[in-house]
Amino acid sequence: MFSIIIPTWNNLSYVKLCVESIKKNSALPCQIILHINDGSDGTLDWAREQQIQYTHTPENVGICIAVNMAGELAVNENIVYMNDDMYACPDWDKYLAEEIKSLPTDNFMLSSTMIEPRDSNNGAVIVADFGRDTESFREKDLLAALPSFHKNDWSGSSWPPVVISKKYWNIIGGFSIEFSPGMASDDDYAKKMWEAGCRYFKGVGKSMVYHFQTKSTLRIKKNNGRKQFLLKWNCSSSIFNKQYILKGQAFTGILKEPPTEVLRKDKLKTWFKKKFVY
């Protein structure tokens, strides 16, 4: 049912754990596709040894190009984008599949719920520390604690692991490479789905992954994603997340168009209009 795309950049211990968790904890057969940026740390050799499908660039091309390249190999009905520093918890895919099967449309955007060791003031995340790197990861403790975690479904899916149908992946053209190396690319991804008519953005509470947090983004020179989003969509990413897809809020069903006055209250947009001429 799922083709799982995982971009990775010299994060061998993390991508090993990620792939192993998918193989061990998925309820359904799936296709795993890596995009290997560089890979000189042994990732390229390991992927070949394990006979994992992959695309490769000799340098780091960022998330957007990486995901799109790997997406060319996807064969299943739905495409999942997952970070390499994630551990897929048991039946993570089962709950996503059940949600998809219950929907009358293939125009949806779903996310799993992240468990993270540090509190980032994200209402959609479960905060619980089971290790901040692969060396300190307490897998047995995490698995033992999972039955005690209860998270309601939440609105505003775009955080990985995120899944859309392959049909709409092709319609929106995957990730936008102008957001390389990737800041705000997930917001843009969701906005493209919104523009394609999607109004079902749901984080599935029962589908869980453990996320070690920002193991690659700390090493890159970041693009100004907030500015790019604003100039592209004439709307700030914060307004889109808070007022359009209600990101992190309790899930209440199909979303409605935000009131017209919302855009007039877009403070970041107003500030940029004063500062830049475009």
N, C-alpha and C positions, 0 to 999 in steps of 0.2 A: 504493500500500500504506500510505503514511503521511500523516497530517495533522499538520503541524508547527506547534505553538503557541509563539509568541515574545512574551512581554510586554516592553515597552520604555518607558523613561521619559526622554525628552529625551537620548537617546544616539545621535544621528543617524549619526555616522561609524561607530559600532560595528554598529548594526543594518543599515546599508547593506552593510558587509563581510560580516556574517553571512548575509544573504539572498543576496548575490552568490555566496558560497562554496557555499551549498546548491544554487543553480541550476547552478553550474559543476561541482561535484564529486560530485553525487548520481548514482548509477547508475540510479535508478528515478524515474519521474514522481512528484511529490508535491504536496500542497496546503500552501501556506504561509499561515498566519493570524497576523497581529500583533494584540496588544492595545496600543493607544497610550495611555499615561498622559500627559495634558496635550498634548504634541506641538507646543508653541509654538516649539520650536527648528527647525521645518521638517519634522519627521517625518510629520506629518499630510499636508502638501502632497506630500511625496515619495511616500508610499504611494498617494495618489490618482493621481499621475502615472504610477507604475509599475503601476497596476491590481492592487495586492496586496490581498487580502482583509484586513479589519481590523475590530475593534471599538474603541470610543473612549470614554474618560471625560475630562471637562475638568480633573480633578485626578488626582493619583496615588492609586490605590486599593490599591496593593500587588500582590503576586504572586498571591495566592489568588483574589481576585475577578477579576483580569485574566485569569488562565488559564481560569477557569470561563466567563467571558463569551466568550472566543475559542473555547472548546470547543464552544459552541452551533453554530458554523459548520462543525465537522468532519464530513466525509463519508466518510472512508476507514476501513478495518478497524482501524487501529492509530493511537493518538494519541501523538505525541512532544512532550514539553515541553523546550524548549531556551532557554538564556539568550541575551540579545542581544549579549553580549560574547564570543561563541564564533565560531570559524572552523571550518566543517565540512571535514575532510580528505577526499581522494578515496576514494570507495567506502565512506564511513562507513555509509551506509544499506544497502549490499549485504550487509555482514556481519551486520547486525541482521536483515535479511530472511531470510538463510540460516538463522540461528538459529531464527527464528520458524517457518519452514517445516519444520524438523526436529523440532519439539515436538509431542507428542500432545495438547496442551491449549492453550486460549487464556487460561489463568490463569497469567500469567507477569509478571515485571517485569525488563526489561533496560536496561542503560545502555551508552553508549559510554565509552571511556577518555579522560580528559582529559590533555592536555599543558599544563603550566603553567610560567611563567617563574620562580616562586619556590617554594622547598621549604616545604610546610606539614605535613610529617611524615605525609603521606597515602600509605599503601602502594599504593593503587590508581591513583596518578597517576604519569605520566612527567614528570620535571623537566627542562626544556630551555628556554632563554631565546631566543625569536625576536622579542622586542619586548614591551614592557609597555603599549603603547597603539597605536592605529591608525597614528599618525605614524611610530613606530619599528618597526612590524611588518615582518619580513623574510620575506615569503611565499615567495619563490624558495628561500631557504635552508631553510625548513621543509619544502617539498615535496621538496627534494633529500635531506634527512636522513631522511624518513619510512621508506624501506626498511631503515634501520639500527635502527629502533625495534622491539623485540620485547617484548610484554607478555602474560603469561599471563592467561587469564580469571580473574576474581576474583569473590568472593561479596559479596552485600549491596547490590545495585543499588538506588539511589534518587537518586544524584547525576545532574543533567542532563548531557547529553541522556538522558532516561529515557522508555521506551516501555512502554505497556500496551495491551491490546486495547480497542477502543471499548466492547465489551460490558461489560468490568469497569470502565471509566471510568464508565459509567452506573450500574453496581451500587454502587460506592463513593461516587458523587456528586462525582467530581473532587476538587479541593482543599478543605480545611476552612477556611471564611472566618473562623472564630474565631482562626486563627493569623495573621491579617493584622497587619502587612504581609508577613510571610512567614518569620520565624525559626522553625525546626523544622518548617515545613510539609512539607518533603520527608520527614522522619522520620515524620510523621503519615500522609502519603500511603502510605508503605511499610507502616505498621502497619495501615492500613485494608485494604490488599491481603492482609496476613497474616490478618486477621480474616475476610476473604472466602475463605480457604482456600489462598491462594497460598503455595507453598513453593519456588518457582523464582525466585531473585533472582540474576541473573547480569550481571556486567560483562564485555562482550565485548572482549577484548584487541586485536583487529584493527580494531575500529571506533574511530576516533580523531577528536578535535576539539582545536583549540587554544583555551585559555581565558585571557583577559586578567586575570581575577580581580577580583571585587567592585567593579565600576564603578558599581553603583547602590546596593548595600547600605551603602556608606559615607555616603550622603546622607540616610538615613532614621532616624527614631526607632524603635528596635527593640522588638518585643514580647518578653516573657520566655517564649520558646518552650519552654525546658527545664521550667519550672514548669507551663506549660499542658499539655505532653505528660504529665507525671507525674500531674497531677490528672485528666486525661481517661482515661488508660489504666491507672492504678495500677501504673505501671512507668516507670522513668526511660528517657529516650531513649538514654543510654549503654549501659544493660543490653540494651535492644532491639537496638541496633546490634552490640554485641559478642557477645551470647549467643544471640540469636534468628536474625538474618540474617547474622552473621559478617562484618560489613562490612569490606571491604578485604583479607580473608584469601583464600587460594587457593581457587578454586572446586572443590568436590568433588561437586556434584550436588544432588539434592533435599534440602532441609533437614528436620531433625527437630525435634520439640518439645524445648525446653531442659529440663534437669533441674529439678525443683521447687525444689531448694535455691538455684537461681540468684536467685529473687526475694527470698529471705531474706538474700542477700548484697548487696542493692541499697542501697548506703550513702546515695545521694541520697534515695531514698524514705524511709529511716529518718530522715534529717535533717529532711525536710519534715514528716513525721508529728509530730516533736517540736515543730517551730516553728509549725505551722498546725493548726487544727482544721477538719476537713472530713468 
